[in-house]
Amino acid sequence: MNSKIKTIDDLYSEIDELVELLKDEGCVDSAVNLQKLVYETAWTTGSELLGELALHLDKMTAQYSASVRKRLEGCKYFCKHHRRIMGIY
């Protein structure tokens, strides 16, 4: 998968856009839960955040629009492969 997410800042921007899309499509609970996970939880490390975020995104299995699914998949891919994408070995 070739994701446009290349940095943590890109991921945060994509999450923000995903939250807004979810709200626009009436999936307010999903949007609020995602936003709280990313912005209102105290994480020990960035890797912990990415791991928990990947698990949360995997559990988001409702019938979302194609644009929401595409963003979800891009975020999941980055969370699972961030070390390779960012060149951290």
N, CA, C and O atoms as CSV, one atom per row, in Angstrom:
chain,resi,resn,atom,element,x,y,z
A,1,MET,N,N,0.845,-1.187,0.000
A,1,MET,CA,C,0.000,0.000,0.000
A,1,MET,C,C,0.880,1.237,0.000
A,1,MET,O,O,1.844,1.313,0.762
A,2,ASN,N,N,0.570,2.180,-0.822
A,2,ASN,CA,C,1.312,3.430,-0.895
A,2,ASN,C,C,0.475,4.512,-0.231
A,2,ASN,O,O,-0.441,5.061,-0.842
A,3,SER,N,N,0.787,4.810,1.003
A,3,SER,CA,C,0.029,5.783,1.775
A,3,SER,C,C,0.674,7.152,1.666
A,3,SER,O,O,1.890,7.271,1.521
A,4,LYS,N,N,-0.156,8.183,1.736
A,4,LYS,CA,C,0.395,9.541,1.713
A,4,LYS,C,C,0.930,9.936,3.074
A,4,LYS,O,O,1.529,11.002,3.216
A,5,ILE,N,N,0.723,9.093,4.082
A,5,ILE,CA,C,1.204,9.374,5.431
A,5,ILE,C,C,2.659,8.947,5.519
A,5,ILE,O,O,2.977,7.763,5.402
A,6,LYS,N,N,3.537,9.914,5.725
A,6,LYS,CA,C,4.973,9.634,5.769
A,6,LYS,C,C,5.606,10.012,7.106
A,6,LYS,O,O,6.722,9.584,7.402
A,7,THR,N,N,4.903,10.813,7.921
A,7,THR,CA,C,5.435,11.272,9.204
A,7,THR,C,C,4.326,11.234,10.253
A,7,THR,O,O,3.152,11.063,9.925
A,8,ILE,N,N,4.710,11.395,11.506
A,8,ILE,CA,C,3.725,11.458,12.590
A,8,ILE,C,C,2.808,12.660,12.385
A,8,ILE,O,O,1.605,12.568,12.632
A,9,ASP,N,N,3.359,13.776,11.941
A,9,ASP,CA,C,2.516,14.950,11.676
A,9,ASP,C,C,1.481,14.659,10.594
A,9,ASP,O,O,0.334,15.094,10.693
A,10,ASP,N,N,1.885,13.926,9.568
A,10,ASP,CA,C,0.933,13.515,8.527
A,10,ASP,C,C,-0.174,12.653,9.131
A,10,ASP,O,O,-1.345,12.791,8.777
A,11,LEU,N,N,0.213,11.762,10.047
A,11,LEU,CA,C,-0.772,10.891,10.684
A,11,LEU,C,C,-1.790,11.710,11.467
A,11,LEU,O,O,-2.994,11.477,11.357
A,12,TYR,N,N,-1.314,12.665,12.255
A,12,TYR,CA,C,-2.237,13.511,13.020
A,12,TYR,C,C,-3.181,14.278,12.093
A,12,TYR,O,O,-4.371,14.398,12.386
A,13,SER,N,N,-2.672,14.787,10.998
A,13,SER,CA,C,-3.530,15.488,10.033
A,13,SER,C,C,-4.570,14.547,9.448
A,13,SER,O,O,-5.735,14.917,9.296
A,14,GLU,N,N,-4.154,13.341,9.123
A,14,GLU,CA,C,-5.072,12.356,8.555
A,14,GLU,C,C,-6.136,11.943,9.577
A,14,GLU,O,O,-7.302,11.765,9.224
A,15,ILE,N,N,-5.736,11.794,10.827
A,15,ILE,CA,C,-6.697,11.464,11.891
A,15,ILE,C,C,-7.712,12.593,12.029
A,15,ILE,O,O,-8.911,12.340,12.153
A,16,ASP,N,N,-7.237,13.840,12.006
A,16,ASP,CA,C,-8.150,14.987,12.097
A,16,ASP,C,C,-9.160,14.979,10.952
A,16,ASP,O,O,-10.347,15.223,11.167
A,17,GLU,N,N,-8.694,14.700,9.745
A,17,GLU,CA,C,-9.589,14.642,8.583
A,17,GLU,C,C,-10.559,13.467,8.706
A,17,GLU,O,O,-11.728,13.582,8.340
A,18,LEU,N,N,-10.076,12.350,9.216
A,18,LEU,CA,C,-10.920,11.176,9.417
A,18,LEU,C,C,-12.018,11.472,10.439
A,18,LEU,O,O,-13.174,11.100,10.237
A,19,VAL,N,N,-11.661,12.132,11.519
A,19,VAL,CA,C,-12.647,12.504,12.544
A,19,VAL,C,C,-13.734,13.379,11.931
A,19,VAL,O,O,-14.920,13.159,12.178
A,20,GLU,N,N,-13.343,14.356,11.142
A,20,GLU,CA,C,-14.333,15.246,10.520
A,20,GLU,C,C,-15.223,14.496,9.528
A,20,GLU,O,O,-16.433,14.719,9.482
A,21,LEU,N,N,-14.625,13.613,8.742
A,21,LEU,CA,C,-15.417,12.799,7.804
A,21,LEU,C,C,-16.429,11.933,8.540
A,21,LEU,O,O,-17.585,11.833,8.131
A,22,LEU,N,N,-15.986,11.308,9.630
A,22,LEU,CA,C,-16.893,10.478,10.417
A,22,LEU,C,C,-18.060,11.297,10.950
A,22,LEU,O,O,-19.209,10.858,10.904
A,23,LYS,N,N,-17.761,12.483,11.452
A,23,LYS,CA,C,-18.830,13.366,11.950
A,23,LYS,C,C,-19.780,13.739,10.826
A,23,LYS,O,O,-20.998,13.698,10.999
A,24,ASP,N,N,-19.230,14.102,9.676
A,24,ASP,CA,C,-20.054,14.498,8.530
A,24,ASP,C,C,-20.983,13.372,8.084
A,24,ASP,O,O,-22.080,13.623,7.586
A,25,GLU,N,N,-20.539,12.135,8.267
A,25,GLU,CA,C,-21.326,10.979,7.844
A,25,GLU,C,C,-22.230,10.441,8.953
A,25,GLU,O,O,-22.858,9.393,8.803
A,26,GLY,N,N,-22.285,11.181,10.077
A,26,GLY,CA,C,-23.171,10.793,11.162
A,26,GLY,C,C,-22.608,9.750,12.112
A,26,GLY,O,O,-23.337,9.212,12.945
A,27,CYS,N,N,-21.346,9.466,12.000
A,27,CYS,CA,C,-20.689,8.481,12.872
A,27,CYS,C,C,-19.996,9.211,14.021
A,27,CYS,O,O,-18.787,9.093,14.221
A,28,VAL,N,N,-20.790,9.960,14.761
A,28,VAL,CA,C,-20.252,10.847,15.793
A,28,VAL,C,C,-19.558,10.058,16.895
A,28,VAL,O,O,-18.480,10.453,17.338
A,29,ASP,N,N,-20.142,8.962,17.347
A,29,ASP,CA,C,-19.510,8.165,18.407
A,29,ASP,C,C,-18.132,7.668,17.979
A,29,ASP,O,O,-17.177,7.737,18.753
A,30,SER,N,N,-18.031,7.177,16.772
A,30,SER,CA,C,-16.734,6.709,16.259
A,30,SER,C,C,-15.729,7.853,16.208
A,30,SER,O,O,-14.562,7.677,16.559
A,31,ALA,N,N,-16.182,9.019,15.771
A,31,ALA,CA,C,-15.308,10.183,15.673
A,31,ALA,C,C,-14.811,10.615,17.048
A,31,ALA,O,O,-13.621,10.863,17.239
A,32,VAL,N,N,-15.729,10.702,17.995
A,32,VAL,CA,C,-15.369,11.142,19.348
A,32,VAL,C,C,-14.416,10.146,20.003
A,32,VAL,O,O,-13.437,10.550,20.631
A,33,ASN,N,N,-14.691,8.857,19.864
A,33,ASN,CA,C,-13.814,7.845,20.450
A,33,ASN,C,C,-12.409,7.902,19.868
A,33,ASN,O,O,-11.426,7.789,20.601
A,34,LEU,N,N,-12.311,8.075,18.574
A,34,LEU,CA,C,-11.008,8.176,17.918
A,34,LEU,C,C,-10.268,9.422,18.384
A,34,LEU,O,O,-9.081,9.364,18.706
A,35,GLN,N,N,-10.961,10.531,18.417
A,35,GLN,CA,C,-10.351,11.791,18.843
A,35,GLN,C,C,-9.860,11.704,20.287
A,35,GLN,O,O,-8.763,12.169,20.594
A,36,LYS,N,N,-10.658,11.114,21.174
A,36,LYS,CA,C,-10.250,10.961,22.571
A,36,LYS,C,C,-9.024,10.069,22.690
A,36,LYS,O,O,-8.107,10.367,23.456
A,37,LEU,N,N,-9.004,8.977,21.938
A,37,LEU,CA,C,-7.866,8.069,21.990
A,37,LEU,C,C,-6.573,8.796,21.629
A,37,LEU,O,O,-5.554,8.639,22.302
A,38,VAL,N,N,-6.622,9.581,20.575
A,38,VAL,CA,C,-5.407,10.229,20.078
A,38,VAL,C,C,-5.016,11.451,20.911
A,38,VAL,O,O,-3.835,11.653,21.193
A,39,TYR,N,N,-5.991,12.262,21.304
A,39,TYR,CA,C,-5.665,13.548,21.904
A,39,TYR,C,C,-5.902,13.666,23.407
A,39,TYR,O,O,-5.411,14.608,24.029
A,40,GLU,N,N,-6.637,12.741,23.998
A,40,GLU,CA,C,-6.950,12.885,25.417
A,40,GLU,C,C,-6.387,11.771,26.288
A,40,GLU,O,O,-6.674,11.707,27.484
A,41,THR,N,N,-5.602,10.908,25.701
A,41,THR,CA,C,-4.984,9.822,26.452
A,41,THR,C,C,-3.508,10.148,26.626
A,41,THR,O,O,-2.842,10.591,25.690
A,42,ALA,N,N,-3.007,9.924,27.835
A,42,ALA,CA,C,-1.580,10.146,28.102
A,42,ALA,C,C,-0.819,8.880,27.710
A,42,ALA,O,O,-1.007,7.819,28.305
A,43,TRP,N,N,0.034,9.007,26.711
A,43,TRP,CA,C,0.803,7.868,26.226
A,43,TRP,C,C,2.217,7.945,26.760
A,43,TRP,O,O,2.788,9.031,26.857
A,44,THR,N,N,2.786,6.803,27.108
A,44,THR,CA,C,4.151,6.743,27.598
A,44,THR,C,C,5.141,6.974,26.466
A,44,THR,O,O,6.137,7.682,26.623
A,45,THR,N,N,4.847,6.362,25.322
A,45,THR,CA,C,5.721,6.506,24.151
A,45,THR,C,C,4.885,6.654,22.893
A,45,THR,O,O,3.697,6.329,22.875
A,46,GLY,N,N,5.515,7.142,21.857
A,46,GLY,CA,C,4.847,7.234,20.567
A,46,GLY,C,C,4.510,5.854,20.015
A,46,GLY,O,O,3.487,5.673,19.356
A,47,SER,N,N,5.372,4.890,20.288
A,47,SER,CA,C,5.113,3.525,19.820
A,47,SER,C,C,3.875,2.946,20.497
A,47,SER,O,O,3.111,2.207,19.876
A,48,GLU,N,N,3.681,3.281,21.769
A,48,GLU,CA,C,2.484,2.820,22.471
A,48,GLU,C,C,1.233,3.403,21.823
A,48,GLU,O,O,0.253,2.692,21.603
A,49,LEU,N,N,1.272,4.683,21.523
A,49,LEU,CA,C,0.143,5.324,20.841
A,49,LEU,C,C,-0.139,4.639,19.513
A,49,LEU,O,O,-1.287,4.303,19.224
A,50,LEU,N,N,0.880,4.428,18.710
A,50,LEU,CA,C,0.685,3.817,17.396
A,50,LEU,C,C,0.135,2.399,17.504
A,50,LEU,O,O,-0.706,1.997,16.700
A,51,GLY,N,N,0.599,1.648,18.483
A,51,GLY,CA,C,0.095,0.300,18.676
A,51,GLY,C,C,-1.369,0.291,19.083
A,51,GLY,O,O,-2.169,-0.467,18.533
A,52,GLU,N,N,-1.716,1.127,20.040
A,52,GLU,CA,C,-3.110,1.205,20.495
A,52,GLU,C,C,-4.017,1.768,19.405
A,52,GLU,O,O,-5.159,1.337,19.248
A,53,LEU,N,N,-3.495,2.731,18.659
A,53,LEU,CA,C,-4.278,3.308,17.568
A,53,LEU,C,C,-4.546,2.255,16.494
A,53,LEU,O,O,-5.655,2.178,15.967
A,54,ALA,N,N,-3.547,1.451,16.168
A,54,ALA,CA,C,-3.736,0.382,15.182
A,54,ALA,C,C,-4.810,-0.600,15.642
A,54,ALA,O,O,-5.647,-1.022,14.844
A,55,LEU,N,N,-4.792,-0.965,16.924
A,55,LEU,CA,C,-5.812,-1.868,17.460
A,55,LEU,C,C,-7.200,-1.239,17.380
A,55,LEU,O,O,-8.171,-1.899,17.008
A,56,HIS,N,N,-7.283,0.031,17.728
A,56,HIS,CA,C,-8.572,0.737,17.682
A,56,HIS,C,C,-9.106,0.815,16.250
A,56,HIS,O,O,-10.286,0.563,16.005
A,57,LEU,N,N,-8.242,1.158,15.328
A,57,LEU,CA,C,-8.659,1.275,13.928
A,57,LEU,C,C,-9.099,-0.084,13.373
A,57,LEU,O,O,-10.028,-0.156,12.568
A,58,ASP,N,N,-8.434,-1.154,13.801
A,58,ASP,CA,C,-8.832,-2.501,13.369
A,58,ASP,C,C,-10.254,-2.836,13.819
A,58,ASP,O,O,-10.969,-3.576,13.143
A,59,LYS,N,N,-10.653,-2.289,14.955
A,59,LYS,CA,C,-11.980,-2.569,15.505
A,59,LYS,C,C,-13.080,-1.711,14.883
A,59,LYS,O,O,-14.263,-1.956,15.119
A,60,MET,N,N,-12.704,-0.719,14.099
A,60,MET,CA,C,-13.683,0.147,13.440
A,60,MET,C,C,-14.143,-0.546,12.157
A,60,MET,O,O,-13.550,-0.360,11.094
A,61,THR,N,N,-15.203,-1.344,12.268
A,61,THR,CA,C,-15.622,-2.192,11.159
A,61,THR,C,C,-17.035,-1.891,10.663
A,61,THR,O,O,-17.615,-2.690,9.927
A,62,ALA,N,N,-17.584,-0.760,11.054
A,62,ALA,CA,C,-18.934,-0.408,10.594
A,62,ALA,C,C,-18.920,-0.210,9.075
A,62,ALA,O,O,-17.859,-0.205,8.450
A,63,GLN,N,N,-20.083,-0.052,8.505
A,63,GLN,CA,C,-20.218,0.174,7.065
A,63,GLN,C,C,-19.940,1.649,6.755
A,63,GLN,O,O,-20.867,2.451,6.638
A,64,TYR,N,N,-18.688,1.988,6.628
A,64,TYR,CA,C,-18.281,3.357,6.340
A,64,TYR,C,C,-18.217,3.586,4.831
A,64,TYR,O,O,-18.174,2.641,4.043
A,65,SER,N,N,-18.213,4.845,4.455
A,65,SER,CA,C,-18.072,5.205,3.047
A,65,SER,C,C,-16.677,4.830,2.554
A,65,SER,O,O,-15.779,4.542,3.345
A,66,ALA,N,N,-16.516,4.838,1.251
A,66,ALA,CA,C,-15.213,4.513,0.652
A,66,ALA,C,C,-14.132,5.489,1.103
A,66,ALA,O,O,-12.995,5.079,1.334
A,67,SER,N,N,-14.465,6.769,1.232
A,67,SER,CA,C,-13.451,7.755,1.639
A,67,SER,C,C,-13.019,7.531,3.083
A,67,SER,O,O,-11.842,7.695,3.406
A,68,VAL,N,N,-13.951,7.160,3.951
A,68,VAL,CA,C,-13.591,6.861,5.346
A,68,VAL,C,C,-12.746,5.593,5.392
A,68,VAL,O,O,-11.725,5.561,6.078
A,69,ARG,N,N,-13.151,4.561,4.681
A,69,ARG,CA,C,-12.388,3.306,4.671
A,69,ARG,C,C,-10.968,3.526,4.153
A,69,ARG,O,O,-10.016,2.945,4.672
A,70,LYS,N,N,-10.833,4.357,3.141
A,70,LYS,CA,C,-9.499,4.630,2.584
A,70,LYS,C,C,-8.610,5.300,3.625
A,70,LYS,O,O,-7.443,4.937,3.775
A,71,ARG,N,N,-9.155,6.269,4.338
A,71,ARG,CA,C,-8.378,6.951,5.384
A,71,ARG,C,C,-8.059,5.995,6.541
A,71,ARG,O,O,-6.947,5.997,7.069
A,72,LEU,N,N,-9.037,5.190,6.923
A,72,LEU,CA,C,-8.803,4.197,7.982
A,72,LEU,C,C,-7.650,3.275,7.604
A,72,LEU,O,O,-6.742,3.038,8.401
A,73,GLU,N,N,-7.696,2.766,6.395
A,73,GLU,CA,C,-6.653,1.842,5.930
A,73,GLU,C,C,-5.286,2.526,5.887
A,73,GLU,O,O,-4.279,1.929,6.270
A,74,GLY,N,N,-5.250,3.767,5.426
A,74,GLY,CA,C,-3.986,4.497,5.386
A,74,GLY,C,C,-3.398,4.709,6.771
A,74,GLY,O,O,-2.193,4.563,6.970
A,75,CYS,N,N,-4.254,5.054,7.727
A,75,CYS,CA,C,-3.800,5.255,9.105
A,75,CYS,C,C,-3.325,3.942,9.713
A,75,CYS,O,O,-2.288,3.899,10.376
A,76,LYS,N,N,-4.080,2.876,9.489
A,76,LYS,CA,C,-3.677,1.561,10.011
A,76,LYS,C,C,-2.331,1.136,9.425
A,76,LYS,O,O,-1.456,0.649,10.141
A,77,TYR,N,N,-2.182,1.327,8.128
A,77,TYR,CA,C,-0.938,0.933,7.474
A,77,TYR,C,C,0.248,1.680,8.086
A,77,TYR,O,O,1.280,1.081,8.387
A,78,PHE,N,N,0.090,2.982,8.265
A,78,PHE,CA,C,1.191,3.753,8.847
A,78,PHE,C,C,1.499,3.270,10.263
A,78,PHE,O,O,2.663,3.086,10.618
A,79,CYS,N,N,0.460,3.066,11.072
A,79,CYS,CA,C,0.671,2.622,12.453
A,79,CYS,C,C,1.432,1.304,12.504
A,79,CYS,O,O,2.302,1.117,13.355
A,80,LYS,N,N,1.115,0.409,11.612
A,80,LYS,CA,C,1.735,-0.918,11.620
A,80,LYS,C,C,3.122,-0.939,10.974
A,80,LYS,O,O,3.923,-1.829,11.260
A,81,HIS,N,N,3.408,0.029,10.111
A,81,HIS,CA,C,4.666,0.014,9.350
A,81,HIS,C,C,5.473,1.306,9.512
A,81,HIS,O,O,6.327,1.610,8.679
A,82,HIS,N,N,5.210,2.064,10.573
A,82,HIS,CA,C,5.834,3.385,10.711
A,82,HIS,C,C,7.355,3.331,10.745
A,82,HIS,O,O,8.013,4.224,10.211
A,83,ARG,N,N,7.917,2.313,11.354
A,83,ARG,CA,C,9.376,2.259,11.449
A,83,ARG,C,C,10.019,2.174,10.054
A,83,ARG,O,O,11.007,2.853,9.774
A,84,ARG,N,N,9.449,1.342,9.201
A,84,ARG,CA,C,9.998,1.204,7.835
A,84,ARG,C,C,9.730,2.465,7.029
A,84,ARG,O,O,10.611,2.948,6.317
A,85,ILE,N,N,8.510,3.002,7.138
A,85,ILE,CA,C,8.135,4.185,6.367
A,85,ILE,C,C,9.027,5.373,6.722
A,85,ILE,O,O,9.441,6.132,5.846
A,86,MET,N,N,9.317,5.526,8.013
A,86,MET,CA,C,10.106,6.660,8.484
A,86,MET,C,C,11.604,6.390,8.480
A,86,MET,O,O,12.395,7.270,8.817
A,87,GLY,N,N,12.001,5.163,8.095
A,87,GLY,CA,C,13.412,4.829,8.020
A,87,GLY,C,C,14.056,4.613,9.384
A,87,GLY,O,O,15.248,4.866,9.554
A,88,ILE,N,N,13.274,4.148,10.356
A,88,ILE,CA,C,13.779,3.874,11.703
A,88,ILE,C,C,13.983,2.369,11.823
A,88,ILE,O,O,13.023,1.602,11.749
A,89,TYR,N,N,15.204,1.954,12.005
A,89,TYR,CA,C,15.471,0.502,12.085
A,89,TYR,C,C,16.119,0.138,13.380
A,89,TYR,O,O,16.412,-1.034,13.615
